[in-house]
Amino acid sequence: MRGSDERSGSLFSYIDLETRVRADHPLRPIRTIVNAALERLSPELSALYAGVGRPSIPPERLLRALLLQAFYGIRSERQIMERLEFDLLFRWFVGLGVDDAAWDQTTFSKNRDRLLAGDIAARFLTEVLADAKVKRLLSTEHFSVDGTLIEAWASLKSFRPRDGSDEPPAPGRNGESDFHGQKRSNETHASTTDPDARLLRKSAGQEAKLCFMGHALMENRNGLVVDACLTRADGHAERVAALAMIEPRADRPGRITLGADKAYDVEDFVNELRSMNVVPHVAAKVKRSALDGRTTRHPGYAASLRVRKRIEEAFGWAKGAAGFGRTRHRGLGRVGWQFTLAMAAYNLVRLPKLLAEPA
């Protein structure tokens, strides 16, 4: 018998969202890890809010919604709010009931910015890794570090002299601006759209772009990101960030190793690592390398060089799946917060499979 295509609204709903998500859905183990991390983070979240006044959006739901934005590569807060209106899976993960109203995009963005003050993204990354089941997956002795350029949300037309000596672009939505033949540098010019962005080229022969530089520290056992930060883009940022991230982990009796590419093969950087009791497993330059046989003769050196390339998987996932090829935000603080949260999301995507493997 053919079914009827007539539609009629229901006054009541007796279906729980928990029953609408299949038992083996990939988001189920991720949600368990996220909820445990947020529970441990609850005291720090409470400190960001006043004790009186009108209740705001719960920060736990804010973070879950932002994680969904990274998981599914959703471009804007407005689009994630639209998905929450009709997507039952999204509502289940965030913690909204079937009849709960989704938030206004402006309200969501304003409440999200509150979390920047407490550096909640970095604390969330730490709490995810502090889970007892996750902790056994991490190496405490062998690490890798790398950096990547993240294109800023600003055009080259906005890169203008700091003293205002040039002519502004022609009127209109995308007015013409002729800057060919001009000598432009970060010392004399700055972006009027995002002053924190810097003009940099990845290598010789490539075009220069306004960008930031993201940095990640990876443990070598399973390739999970254990620390992340974002800086202005320049030629020294990678090494400075690497020293800042590895220093807390070097405070132990035994030596640890740090793998990196040839950009880190600089005498000052190598000597600084050795002073911290960190073995520099850095890819050696063909000419004038800062390394010698004390490091390169050991089999662990070759192993670190093989494993360190896995850190590119985190950057590739963030730029491809999570939509971080070009940042959606402006300002060093906001972009850095989102970058750290994207690295935490990368870990969460990989953890269900790692936890399912036999110990």
C-alpha positions as CSV (number, residue, x, y, z in Angstrom):
1,M,0.0,0.0,0.0
2,R,1.3,3.4,-0.9
3,G,2.0,5.7,2.0
4,S,0.5,9.1,2.2
5,D,2.5,12.3,1.5
6,E,0.3,14.5,3.7
7,R,2.1,16.3,6.5
8,S,0.7,17.2,9.9
9,G,2.4,18.9,12.7
10,S,2.7,17.1,16.1
11,L,1.8,18.9,19.3
12,F,4.1,16.7,21.4
13,S,7.3,14.8,20.8
14,Y,8.2,11.7,22.8
15,I,11.5,10.9,21.1
16,D,14.7,11.4,23.0
17,L,17.7,12.8,21.0
18,E,19.8,10.1,22.5
19,T,17.9,7.5,20.6
20,R,18.3,9.3,17.3
21,V,22.1,9.0,17.2
22,R,23.3,5.5,16.4
23,A,25.3,3.7,19.0
24,D,28.5,3.5,16.8
25,H,28.5,7.1,15.6
26,P,32.0,8.6,15.7
27,L,30.9,11.6,17.7
28,R,29.8,9.4,20.7
29,P,33.4,8.6,22.0
30,I,34.4,12.2,21.2
31,R,31.5,13.6,23.2
32,T,32.5,11.5,26.2
33,I,36.1,12.8,26.1
34,V,34.9,16.4,25.6
35,N,32.4,16.2,28.5
36,A,35.0,14.8,30.9
37,A,37.5,17.6,29.9
38,L,34.8,20.3,30.3
39,E,33.9,19.0,33.7
40,R,37.5,19.3,34.9
41,L,37.6,22.8,33.3
42,S,34.4,23.9,35.0
43,P,36.1,26.0,37.9
44,E,38.0,28.0,35.4
45,L,34.9,28.6,33.2
46,S,33.0,29.8,36.3
47,A,35.7,32.3,37.0
48,L,34.9,34.1,33.7
49,Y,31.3,34.9,34.7
50,A,29.7,37.1,37.3
51,G,27.7,35.6,40.1
52,V,24.6,37.7,39.4
53,G,22.7,38.8,36.4
54,R,21.0,37.1,33.4
55,P,22.2,33.6,32.5
56,S,24.3,33.6,29.4
57,I,25.0,30.8,26.9
58,P,26.6,27.9,28.9
59,P,30.4,27.9,28.0
60,E,30.3,24.1,27.6
61,R,27.7,24.4,24.8
62,L,29.8,27.2,23.2
63,L,32.9,25.0,23.1
64,R,30.9,22.0,21.8
65,A,29.5,24.1,19.0
66,L,32.9,25.5,18.0
67,L,34.2,21.9,17.9
68,L,31.5,21.0,15.5
69,Q,32.4,23.9,13.4
70,A,36.0,22.5,13.2
71,F,34.8,18.9,12.7
72,Y,32.6,19.7,9.7
73,G,34.5,22.7,8.2
74,I,31.6,25.1,8.8
75,R,32.7,28.5,7.6
76,S,31.0,30.9,10.0
77,E,29.1,31.2,13.3
78,R,26.0,32.1,11.3
79,Q,26.1,28.8,9.5
80,I,26.6,26.8,12.7
81,M,23.5,28.5,14.2
82,E,21.5,27.6,11.1
83,R,22.6,23.9,11.4
84,L,21.6,23.9,15.0
85,E,18.0,24.8,14.0
86,F,17.4,21.6,12.1
87,D,20.3,19.1,12.6
88,L,19.4,16.7,15.5
89,L,22.9,15.3,15.6
90,F,24.3,18.8,16.2
91,R,21.7,19.5,18.9
92,W,22.6,16.2,20.6
93,F,26.3,16.9,20.6
94,V,26.0,20.5,21.8
95,G,23.4,19.6,24.5
96,L,20.3,21.4,23.1
97,G,16.9,19.7,23.4
98,V,14.5,19.3,20.5
99,D,12.4,22.3,21.5
100,D,15.3,24.6,22.6
101,A,15.8,27.6,20.4
102,A,19.2,28.1,18.7
103,W,21.1,31.2,19.7
104,D,21.4,34.4,17.7
105,Q,24.7,34.6,15.8
106,T,25.6,38.0,17.4
107,T,25.0,36.7,20.9
108,F,27.0,33.5,20.2
109,S,30.0,35.5,18.9
110,K,29.9,37.9,21.9
111,N,29.8,35.0,24.4
112,R,32.6,33.2,22.5
113,D,34.9,36.2,22.8
114,R,34.5,36.0,26.6
115,L,36.4,32.7,26.5
116,L,39.5,34.4,24.9
117,A,40.2,36.2,28.1
118,G,40.8,32.9,30.0
119,D,42.8,31.2,27.3
120,I,40.3,28.4,27.5
121,A,41.4,26.8,24.2
122,A,44.8,26.0,25.6
123,R,43.4,24.8,28.8
124,F,40.9,22.6,26.9
125,L,43.7,21.1,24.9
126,T,45.5,20.3,28.1
127,E,42.5,18.7,29.8
128,V,41.7,16.5,26.8
129,L,45.3,15.1,27.0
130,A,44.9,14.8,30.8
131,D,42.3,12.1,30.5
132,A,43.5,8.8,32.0
133,K,42.8,6.8,28.9
134,V,44.5,9.4,26.6
135,K,47.5,9.9,28.9
136,R,48.8,6.4,28.3
137,L,48.9,7.1,24.5
138,L,51.4,10.0,25.0
139,S,55.2,9.9,24.9
140,T,57.0,12.0,27.5
141,E,60.4,11.7,25.9
142,H,60.2,12.2,22.2
143,F,58.6,15.2,20.5
144,S,58.5,17.0,17.1
145,V,57.9,20.6,16.3
146,D,57.0,22.6,13.2
147,G,55.3,25.8,12.1
148,T,52.9,26.7,9.2
149,L,51.8,29.9,7.6
150,I,48.1,30.7,8.0
151,E,46.8,33.3,5.5
152,A,45.2,36.3,7.2
153,W,41.7,37.6,6.4
154,A,43.2,40.7,4.7
155,S,44.0,41.6,1.2
156,L,47.3,43.0,-0.2
157,K,45.4,46.2,-1.0
158,S,45.1,46.8,2.8
159,F,48.9,46.7,3.2
160,R,49.7,50.4,3.1
161,P,52.4,52.7,4.4
162,R,52.3,53.3,8.2
163,D,52.7,57.1,7.7
164,G,49.7,57.3,5.3
165,S,51.7,58.7,2.4
166,D,50.1,56.7,-0.4
167,E,46.7,57.1,-2.0
168,P,43.9,54.9,-0.7
169,P,42.3,52.4,-3.2
170,A,39.7,53.7,-5.6
171,P,36.1,53.9,-4.3
172,G,33.8,50.9,-4.5
173,R,33.5,47.5,-3.1
174,N,36.8,46.3,-4.6
175,G,38.5,49.5,-5.7
176,E,41.6,49.4,-7.8
177,S,45.0,49.9,-6.2
178,D,48.2,50.0,-8.2
179,F,51.2,49.0,-5.9
180,H,53.4,47.4,-8.5
181,G,56.9,48.6,-8.5
182,Q,56.7,49.8,-4.9
183,K,59.1,48.5,-2.2
184,R,57.0,47.3,0.7
185,S,58.1,45.7,3.9
186,N,56.7,45.0,7.4
187,E,58.9,47.9,8.8
188,T,57.3,50.5,6.6
189,H,53.8,49.1,5.9
190,A,51.0,47.5,7.8
191,S,47.6,46.1,7.0
192,T,44.7,48.4,7.7
193,T,42.4,45.4,7.9
194,D,44.4,43.3,10.3
195,P,47.4,45.1,11.8
196,D,48.8,41.9,13.4
197,A,49.2,40.2,10.0
198,R,52.7,40.2,8.5
199,L,53.8,40.0,4.8
200,L,55.9,36.9,4.3
201,R,56.7,34.4,1.6
202,K,57.0,30.6,2.4
203,S,60.1,30.2,0.2
204,A,62.0,31.8,-2.7
205,G,60.0,32.1,-5.9
206,Q,56.6,32.1,-4.1
207,E,54.3,35.0,-3.7
208,A,54.3,36.9,-0.4
209,K,51.0,36.9,1.6
210,L,49.7,38.5,4.7
211,C,49.7,35.8,7.2
212,F,50.3,34.5,10.7
213,M,52.5,31.6,11.8
214,G,51.0,28.6,13.7
215,H,53.2,26.3,15.8
216,A,52.5,22.9,17.1
217,L,54.4,20.5,19.4
218,M,53.7,16.8,18.7
219,E,54.5,13.7,20.8
220,N,56.1,11.0,18.6
221,R,54.3,7.9,19.9
222,N,50.9,8.5,18.3
223,G,51.3,11.9,16.7
224,L,49.0,13.8,19.0
225,V,49.5,17.6,19.4
226,V,50.4,18.4,23.0
227,D,50.9,22.2,22.6
228,A,50.1,24.9,20.1
229,C,50.4,28.6,19.7
230,L,50.2,31.3,17.1
231,T,52.6,34.2,16.5
232,R,53.3,37.0,14.0
233,A,55.0,35.7,10.9
234,D,58.8,36.3,10.7
235,G,62.0,34.4,10.2
236,H,62.7,33.7,13.9
237,A,59.2,32.9,15.1
238,E,59.4,29.1,14.6
239,R,62.5,28.7,16.7
240,V,61.3,31.0,19.5
241,A,58.0,29.2,19.7
242,A,59.7,25.8,19.7
243,L,61.9,26.7,22.7
244,A,58.9,28.1,24.6
245,M,56.8,24.9,24.0
246,I,59.6,22.4,24.7
247,E,61.0,24.1,27.8
248,P,58.3,22.9,30.3
249,R,58.7,19.3,29.1
250,A,62.5,19.4,29.5
251,D,62.2,19.9,33.3
252,R,62.9,16.2,34.1
253,P,66.0,14.1,35.1
254,G,66.4,12.3,31.8
255,R,67.0,13.7,28.3
256,I,64.2,14.2,25.7
257,T,64.4,14.6,22.0
258,L,63.0,17.2,19.6
259,G,62.6,16.5,15.9
260,A,62.3,19.4,13.4
261,D,63.1,20.3,9.8
262,K,66.1,22.1,8.3
263,A,64.7,25.5,9.2
264,Y,65.6,24.7,12.8
265,D,69.2,23.7,12.0
266,V,70.7,26.9,13.5
267,E,73.6,27.0,15.9
268,D,71.9,29.2,18.5
269,F,68.8,27.1,18.5
270,V,70.7,23.8,18.7
271,N,72.9,25.1,21.6
272,E,69.8,26.4,23.4
273,L,68.2,22.9,23.2
274,R,71.4,21.2,24.5
275,S,71.5,23.6,27.5
276,M,67.9,22.4,28.3
277,N,69.0,18.8,28.2
278,V,67.1,18.3,24.9
279,V,68.7,16.3,22.1
280,P,68.3,18.2,18.9
281,H,67.0,15.7,16.3
282,V,66.9,18.4,13.6
283,A,67.2,17.6,9.9
284,A,70.8,18.6,9.1
285,K,71.6,21.0,6.3
286,V,73.9,19.8,3.6
287,K,76.3,22.7,4.2
288,R,77.2,24.3,7.5
289,S,75.1,22.2,9.8
290,A,75.0,22.9,13.5
291,L,74.9,19.1,14.2
292,D,77.7,16.6,14.4
293,G,78.2,12.9,14.9
294,R,77.3,13.1,18.5
295,T,73.7,13.3,17.4
296,T,73.4,12.0,13.9
297,R,75.2,8.7,14.5
298,H,72.4,7.3,16.7
299,P,69.5,5.3,15.2
300,G,67.1,7.4,17.2
301,Y,68.0,10.4,15.1
302,A,66.9,8.7,11.9
303,A,63.7,7.5,13.6
304,S,62.9,11.0,14.8
305,L,63.3,12.4,11.2
306,R,60.8,9.8,9.9
307,V,58.2,10.4,12.6
308,R,58.4,14.3,12.7
309,K,56.7,14.5,9.3
310,R,53.5,13.4,10.9
311,I,53.0,16.8,12.3
312,E,52.1,18.0,8.8
313,E,49.0,15.8,9.1
314,A,47.7,18.1,11.9
315,F,48.3,21.2,9.8
316,G,46.8,19.6,6.7
317,W,43.6,18.6,8.6
318,A,43.3,22.1,10.1
319,K,43.6,23.8,6.7
320,G,41.6,21.2,4.7
321,A,38.8,19.7,6.9
322,A,38.6,22.5,9.5
323,G,38.7,25.4,7.1
324,F,41.9,27.0,8.4
325,G,43.5,27.4,5.0
326,R,42.6,31.1,5.5
327,T,41.6,32.3,8.9
328,R,38.0,33.6,9.4
329,H,39.0,36.0,12.1
330,R,41.3,39.0,12.6
331,G,43.8,39.8,15.3
332,L,46.5,37.7,16.9
333,G,44.5,36.8,20.0
334,R,41.4,35.6,18.3
335,V,43.2,33.7,15.4
336,G,45.5,32.1,18.0
337,W,42.6,31.0,20.1
338,Q,40.9,29.3,17.1
339,F,44.1,27.7,16.0
340,T,44.7,26.1,19.4
341,L,41.1,24.9,19.4
342,A,41.6,23.4,15.9
343,M,44.6,21.4,17.2
344,A,42.5,20.1,20.1
345,A,39.8,19.1,17.5
346,Y,42.4,17.3,15.5
347,N,43.3,15.2,18.6
348,L,39.7,14.4,19.2
349,V,39.1,13.2,15.7
350,R,42.0,10.7,16.1
351,L,41.4,9.6,19.6
352,P,38.5,7.2,19.1
353,K,40.5,5.0,16.7
354,L,43.6,5.2,19.0
355,L,41.6,4.2,22.1
356,A,40.0,1.3,20.3
357,E,43.4,-0.2,19.5
358,P,44.7,-2.9,21.9
359,A,47.3,-1.5,24.4
